């Protein structure tokens, strides 16, 4: 016998009521595993992702972050909406403004030219009265992007998003430290559009250009970490001797900041 829509709705509601908390948790984990995690993800990796999302109060299924596998390691990427939500919980932004400039170096509050801007600047003021200003350059983020993607169609908008992400991280280093958007950290061989539902694609073997891009990314992380340490009163890190050394220094930095937070200093 086929149920009416009303009877089906009542049956679904009853089924939801009788589900145990353990069943709900299992269903949630299964959904995250199917829609968010990379292919062949392990149970330990799932727990790592769930723990990370909980520690940052991020909505895995709502598109705040998504997870990729890069060189065998999990990589978390935050959307700009996710960063805005974290910033709002960390104190909030009172106002922000974006400017663009071209070859002449003149800053404009509207970009109407058909060609990409050379740089974007984001100036923001937090609810606590602090101010941050960050400038990002086209050569650093947009020059190697495909013209068919969003960087080709709306270059000013994409560069403004990167500038905003930098400014938010500077304003809320403890809440947003080491969180980066897909537009800042493109995957090898992939475009930069943030997917509505996170997906995983096969990674290409890194070439010379991608190695250079990796160096730039780690150096950007290193400079952000130095700013965080200055705000927290921690001594600056020594200069790295290589990309691998930089990665090791950043791992030590993360552990030191976490320990500092656990002590409540």
C-alpha positions in Angstrom: 0.0 0.0 0.0 1.4 3.4 -1.0 1.4 6.1 1.7 0.0 9.5 1.2 2.3 12.5 1.5 0.9 13.3 4.9 1.3 9.7 6.1 4.9 9.5 4.7 5.7 12.8 6.5 4.3 11.4 9.8 6.3 8.1 9.3 9.5 10.1 8.6 9.0 12.2 11.7 8.4 9.1 13.9 11.5 7.5 12.5 13.6 10.6 13.3 12.2 10.6 16.9 13.1 6.9 17.6 16.7 7.2 16.2 19.2 7.0 19.0 22.0 9.6 19.5 24.5 6.9 18.4 22.6 6.3 15.2 22.5 10.0 14.5 26.2 10.4 15.0 26.9 7.4 12.8 24.6 8.8 10.0 26.4 12.2 10.3 29.9 10.5 10.0 28.7 8.5 7.0 27.4 11.6 5.3 30.7 13.5 5.9 32.6 10.5 4.6 30.6 10.4 1.4 30.4 14.1 0.6 33.4 15.8 2.2 36.3 13.4 2.7 38.7 12.4 0.0 38.4 9.0 -1.6 39.6 6.0 0.5 39.8 8.2 3.6 40.5 6.2 6.8 38.6 6.3 10.1 41.4 8.1 11.7 41.4 10.8 9.0 37.6 11.2 9.5 38.1 11.8 13.2 40.9 14.3 12.5 38.6 16.3 10.2 35.7 16.1 12.6 37.9 17.3 15.4 39.3 20.1 13.4 35.9 21.3 12.3 34.7 21.2 15.9 37.7 23.1 17.3 37.0 25.9 14.8 33.2 25.6 15.0 33.0 25.1 11.2 30.1 23.5 9.4 31.4 20.7 7.3 28.2 20.1 5.4 27.4 23.8 5.0 30.5 24.6 2.9 32.6 26.4 5.5 35.6 24.1 4.7 36.4 21.2 2.5 39.2 18.6 2.5 41.7 17.6 -0.2 44.6 15.2 -0.2 47.8 16.8 -1.4 51.0 14.7 -1.6 49.4 12.1 0.6 48.5 14.6 3.4 45.1 16.0 4.2 44.7 19.7 3.4 41.9 21.8 4.9 40.6 24.8 2.9 38.3 27.4 4.2 35.8 29.3 2.1 35.7 33.1 2.5 32.2 32.7 4.1 33.7 30.3 6.7 36.4 32.8 7.5 33.8 35.6 7.9 31.8 33.4 10.3 34.9 32.7 12.4 35.8 36.4 12.5 32.2 37.3 13.6 32.5 34.8 16.5 36.0 36.1 17.4 34.8 39.7 17.9 33.4 40.8 14.5 34.2 43.3 11.9 32.6 46.8 12.1 33.4 47.8 8.5 35.7 47.0 5.7 36.5 48.6 2.3 38.3 47.2 -0.7 40.3 49.3 -3.2 42.0 48.4 -6.5 44.8 49.9 -8.5 46.2 49.6 -12.0 49.5 50.3 -13.6 49.3 54.0 -12.6 49.3 53.1 -8.9 46.1 55.1 -8.2 43.8 53.4 -5.8 40.1 53.3 -6.8 37.0 52.1 -4.8 35.5 50.7 -8.0 37.2 48.7 -10.7 35.5 49.2 -14.1 38.3 48.3 -16.4 38.1 45.1 -18.5 41.6 44.0 -17.7 42.6 42.7 -14.2 43.8 45.2 -11.6 47.4 45.0 -10.6 46.7 44.9 -6.8 43.8 45.0 -4.3 43.8 46.5 -0.8 41.4 45.6 2.0 41.1 47.9 5.0 39.0 46.7 7.9 38.1 47.8 11.4 37.1 45.3 14.1 34.3 45.8 16.6 37.0 46.3 19.2 38.5 49.2 17.3 41.5 47.5 15.8 42.4 48.1 12.2 44.1 45.9 9.5 45.2 46.7 6.0 46.5 44.2 3.5 47.6 44.5 -0.1 47.8 41.6 -2.5 49.2 41.6 -6.0 47.9 40.1 -9.2 51.3 38.6 -10.0 51.2 36.6 -6.7 47.7 35.2 -7.0 46.1 35.8 -10.4 48.8 35.8 -13.1 49.0 31.9 -13.4 45.2 31.3 -13.3 43.2 30.0 -16.2 41.4 32.7 -18.2 38.3 30.4 -18.4 37.8 30.2 -14.6 36.5 32.8 -12.2 39.9 34.6 -12.2 39.4 35.3 -15.9 35.7 36.3 -15.6 35.8 38.4 -12.4 39.4 39.2 -11.6 38.7 42.2 -9.4 36.3 40.2 -7.3 38.7 37.3 -6.9 41.6 39.5 -5.9 39.4 41.4 -3.4 38.5 38.1 -1.8 42.1 37.2 -1.3 42.8 40.7 0.2 39.9 40.3 2.6 41.1 36.8 3.7 44.6 38.3 4.4 43.1 41.2 6.4 40.8 38.9 8.4 43.7 36.6 9.3 45.7 39.7 10.4 42.8 40.9 12.6 42.0 37.6 14.2 45.3 35.6 14.1 44.4 33.1 16.9 41.0 32.2 15.4 42.1 32.2 11.7 45.8 31.3 11.9 46.8 28.7 9.2 43.3 28.8 7.6 43.5 29.7 3.9 41.0 29.9 1.1 41.1 28.0 -2.1 41.8 31.2 -4.0 45.0 31.7 -2.0 46.2 28.1 -2.2 45.3 26.6 -5.6 45.9 22.8 -6.0 48.4 21.5 -8.5 46.8 21.3 -11.9 43.4 22.5 -10.7 41.4 25.7 -11.0 40.4 27.9 -8.0 36.7 27.9 -8.0 35.3 26.9 -4.6 32.9 23.9 -5.1 29.4 24.0 -3.6 29.9 20.4 -2.6 33.6 19.5 -1.9 35.0 17.0 -4.5 38.3 15.3 -4.9 40.3 15.1 -8.2 43.5 13.3 -9.0 46.6 15.3 -8.3 49.1 15.9 -11.0 52.8 15.3 -10.4 54.3 18.7 -9.3 56.4 20.4 -11.9 59.0 23.2 -11.5 56.3 26.0 -11.5 54.3 24.2 -8.8 57.5 23.8 -6.7 58.0 27.5 -6.9 54.4 28.1 -6.0 54.8 25.8 -3.0 57.8 28.0 -1.9 55.7 31.1 -2.1 52.8 29.6 -0.2 55.0 28.4 2.7 56.8 31.7 2.8 53.4 33.4 3.1 52.4 31.1 5.9 55.7 31.8 7.6 55.2 35.6 7.5 51.7 35.2 8.9 53.0 33.0 11.7 55.6 35.6 12.6 52.8 38.2 12.9 50.8 35.8 15.2 53.9 35.3 17.4 54.4 39.0 17.7 50.8 39.5 18.8 51.1 36.7 21.4 54.4 37.9 22.7 56.3 34.9 21.5 59.9 35.2 20.2 60.2 35.2 16.4 61.2 32.0 14.6 64.5 31.7 12.9 64.7 32.0 9.1 64.0 28.7 7.4 66.8 27.1 5.3 64.4 25.3 2.9 60.7 24.6 2.3 60.8 21.4 4.3 62.5 23.3 7.2 59.8 26.0 6.9 57.2 23.3 7.2 58.8 21.9 10.3 59.1 25.4 11.9 55.4 26.0 11.2 54.5 22.7 12.8 56.5 23.6 15.9 54.7 27.0 15.9 51.3 25.4 15.8 52.1 23.2 18.7 53.5 26.1 20.7 50.4 28.2 20.1 48.1 25.3 21.0 50.0 24.8 24.2 49.7 28.5 25.0 46.0 28.3 24.5 45.6 25.2 26.7 47.4 27.0 29.5 45.1 30.0 29.1 48.0 32.5 28.9 
